[in-house]
C-alpha cells in the first residue's frame, strides 16, 4: 500500500507599484489571498519615473490531503486535475 500527499495547484498574480521597497512590501501583505503564500515578487525600477514596480505571484499552499492506493500507477490516477503530488511513502 502506498500513500501520498497532494495539494491544489493554483496561482494568483498581481502588479504593484510603490514609492519604496517598504511600500511594495506593505502592499504585498494586503494582496495575499487566504490560503496562498507569496512565492515570487521580483522588483524593478520604473523607467523615467521614481518608484518601484513588482509582479507578485502567490501560490495556494493550503488544503493538503492524503490519498492511498495499492501501487504508483493507481496513486497517480487518483490525483485530480489541478492538483499535484507532493510526496509518496509506503504504508
matplotlib code that plots the C-alpha trace (Angstrom):
import matplotlib.pyplot as plt

x = [0.0, 1.3, 0.2, 0.8, 0.2, -1.5, -2.4, -4.2, -2.1, -3.4, -1.6, -2.6, -0.5, -0.8, 1.2, 2.1, 3.8, 5.2, 7.4, 9.8, 10.6, 8.9, 5.7, 5.7, 6.1, 3.2, 1.0, 2.1, 0.7, -2.6, -2.9, -2.2, -5.3, -6.4, -4.6, -1.9, 1.8, 4.0, 6.4, 7.9, 8.0, 10.8, 11.0, 12.3, 12.8, 10.3, 11.8, 11.7, 9.9, 10.6, 9.2, 9.4, 7.2, 6.7, 5.0, 3.9, 3.0, 1.0, 0.5, -2.1, -0.4, -3.4, -5.8, -3.2, -4.8, -3.6, -4.6, -3.8, -3.6, -2.0, 0.6, 2.1, 0.0, -3.2, -2.0, -1.2, -4.7, -6.2, -4.7, -7.5, -6.9, -5.5, -3.7, -0.1, 1.5, 4.0, 5.4, 4.9, 5.6, 4.9, 2.3]
y = [0.0, 3.5, 6.8, 10.3, 13.9, 16.1, 19.8, 22.1, 23.9, 27.4, 30.8, 34.4, 37.3, 41.0, 44.0, 46.6, 50.0, 51.8, 54.7, 52.4, 48.8, 49.2, 50.5, 47.5, 45.0, 46.6, 46.2, 42.6, 41.7, 43.4, 41.4, 37.9, 35.8, 33.5, 30.1, 31.5, 32.1, 34.7, 32.7, 35.4, 39.2, 40.5, 44.3, 46.7, 50.5, 52.4, 53.8, 57.6, 57.9, 57.5, 54.3, 50.5, 48.0, 44.4, 41.4, 39.2, 35.6, 33.8, 30.0, 28.1, 26.1, 25.0, 22.1, 19.3, 15.8, 12.2, 9.6, 5.8, 3.1, -0.3, 0.9, 4.0, 3.9, 3.7, 6.5, 8.8, 8.2, 9.3, 12.8, 15.1, 17.7, 20.9, 19.0, 17.9, 15.0, 16.3, 13.0, 9.3, 6.7, 3.0, 2.3]
z = [0.0, -0.9, 0.4, -0.9, 0.0, -2.6, -2.8, -5.3, -7.9, -8.2, -8.6, -8.4, -9.7, -9.1, -10.3, -7.6, -7.8, -4.8, -3.8, -1.9, -1.3, 2.1, 0.4, -2.1, 0.8, 2.6, -0.5, -0.9, 2.5, 1.6, -1.7, -0.3, -0.8, 2.0, 1.8, -0.6, 0.1, -1.7, -3.8, -6.0, -6.2, -8.4, -8.3, -10.8, -11.0, -13.1, -16.3, -16.3, -13.0, -9.3, -7.9, -7.8, -9.7, -8.6, -10.1, -7.2, -7.5, -4.8, -4.9, -2.9, -0.1, 2.0, 1.6, 1.7, 1.6, 1.9, -0.6, -0.7, -3.4, -4.0, -6.5, -8.0, -11.2, -9.2, -6.9, -9.9, -11.3, -8.0, -8.3, -9.5, -12.3, -10.9, -8.1, -7.6, -5.7, -3.1, -1.6, -1.6, 1.0, 1.8, 4.5]

ax = plt.figure().add_subplot(projection="3d")
ax.plot(x, y, z, "-o")
ax.set_aspect("equal")
plt.show()
